[in-house]
Amino acid sequence: MRQLSAVDAQFLNFETSTNVANIAGLAILDGGLTRGDLLSLLAHRLHVAAPLRQRLVTVPFGLDHPYWAEEPRIDLDYHVRELALPAPGNDEQLGEQVARVHARRLDRRRPLWEMYLIHGLAGDRMALYTKVHHAAVDGITGADVLAALLDTSPEPSGPPPMPAAGKEERIGTGEMIARGVARAVANPANTVRFLAGAVPHLDEIPVVSQVPGAGLVSRLTRGLAHRLTGGDPVPALPRLTVPRTPFSGRITGHRRFAFTALPLADVKQVKNAFGVTVNDVVMTLCAGALRQWLLKHDALPGRPLVAGVPFSLRMPGEQDAGNQVTIMITTLATQVADPVERLHAVRDAMKRIKDRSSLAPARWLQQVSDLMPAALTGLAARAAFNLFAGTAGPINLVISNVPGPQLPLYVCGARLLSYHPVSVITDASGGVNITVFSYDGSLDVGVVACREMVPDVWALTDYLNDALTELKLIVEQQ
């Protein structure tokens, strides 16, 4: 049995009827696929997808974080479902169906995942939507789970070898309680160690960075540490004022979902022309799309939007389970009308947080989570979300860019045409999430939004394409 980390547990703690921590992927497939094909595939490969085989075991009285236990018999008939779209089966209908399913919480009495085979998509296509709880996977391990079900040719490979048989360590109720008590006793010492390391970096922690004086304290302590110990100075971050938008505040339990695909070759053409990175271009396209949407709704702030950008903390080859992620904050230059000036402003902002993260400890999210006694983390998470209800929150939205394979993949012989992420929105992170996954020469985009805040979510995907076309035309005219 493996215990959830404090970060993993936070994704359980903040869930309510409206804040749901499902992360998912929508695979668009070319070719026939049956539910029986999926059941057979999972039966042969489930042993290499650990998050799909585990269920939660809670600690009595919430004294400690839960554990993952191996589920000896997975009820695939429950987890694998199918549905059909009504004619004409267009992308908008598919997005509506995915939004409904994505908003539903997973049953914590079972392994935390569901898979839906969706028939009736126009153009002889099918869709496969798979959701897993964020407590079980992050963006990288979620992609690994997907990879376990995919092949690099239309001919399915044989089942992967079974891992060496080993008896799972079982932890009894008494031992769980004892460990929880021991953790609580050690917590004050952990708090002191965290504060000693965290004070110089208060200005990079969302929420904390907005407390008056946090930036000044950070600069003073960093300067003192630099004079005493030497080394490269850590660049300061500006105090970010988060403007209010139509997607700020408390979200509802209803979702909208839209998706699109951007040609990676076009993005790279812009990247090469302006000497920036692919991620800089992606962030700029998001800024341009958001600017257009806000202008349409007569709601463009005079200050730039503030985005949370997740970064993986996994080292190359690292296979540790659970969430290994932190989040940095950056501005999007949505107030800048000129697209090239906007690109340069976004590049400079991204460089600032990259320089900062290369010199500063990146695991503050884990440390902050570890700081709180397990029995209080649920209350703290819900209190924080209530604090931001009705305000602009610590950020306006989350934008994530996940690298993927650049070769064709197949599911039971059906070619994977595109793979669109379906992520999380919350009261604290804003009512919009834009996540990008690169696959086989394309940047596949998924946009999740609160239905009441952003009813016209497909406009955002249109504006993403418009923003890329605008930059591409500027490059071609140079």
HELIX and SHEET records of a PDB file:
HELIX    1   1 ALA A    6  ASN A   13  1                                   8    
HELIX    2   2 ARG A   35  ARG A   45  1                                  11    
HELIX    3   3 LEU A   46  VAL A   48  5                                   3    
HELIX    4   4 ALA A   50  LEU A   52  5                                   3    
HELIX    5   5 PRO A   60  GLY A   62  5                                   3    
HELIX    6   6 LEU A   76  HIS A   79  1                                   4    
HELIX    7   7 ASP A   91  HIS A  102  1                                  12    
HELIX    8   8 GLY A  139  ALA A  148  1                                  10    
HELIX    9   9 THR A  173  ALA A  198  1                                  26    
HELIX   10  10 VAL A  199  GLU A  204  5                                   6    
HELIX   11  11 VAL A  208  GLN A  210  5                                   3    
HELIX   12  12 ALA A  214  THR A  229  1                                  16    
HELIX   13  13 LEU A  264  PHE A  274  1                                  11    
HELIX   14  14 VAL A  278  LYS A  296  1                                  19    
HELIX   15  15 PRO A  339  LEU A  359  1                                  21    
HELIX   16  16 TRP A  364  LEU A  371  1                                   8    
HELIX   17  17 ALA A  374  PHE A  388  1                                  15    
HELIX   18  18 VAL A  457  GLN A  477  1                                  21    
SHEET    1   A 3 ARG A   2  GLN A   3  0                                        
SHEET    2   A 3 TYR A  67  GLU A  70 -1                                        
SHEET    3   A 3 GLN A  54  VAL A  57 -1                                        
SHEET    1   B 6 VAL A  80  ALA A  84  0                                        
SHEET    2   B 6 TRP A 113  LEU A 121  1                                        
SHEET    3   B 6 ARG A 125  HIS A 133 -1                                        
SHEET    4   B 6 ASN A  22  ASP A  30 -1                                        
SHEET    5   B 6 ALA A 414  VAL A 422 -1                                        
SHEET    6   B 6 TYR A 410  VAL A 411 -1                                        
SHEET    1   C 6 ARG A 255  PRO A 263  0                                        
SHEET    2   C 6 SER A 442  CYS A 450 -1                                        
SHEET    3   C 6 VAL A 432  TYR A 439 -1                                        
SHEET    4   C 6 LEU A 397  VAL A 402  1                                        
SHEET    5   C 6 VAL A 306  SER A 312  1                                        
SHEET    6   C 6 VAL A 325  THR A 331 -1                                        
END                                                                             
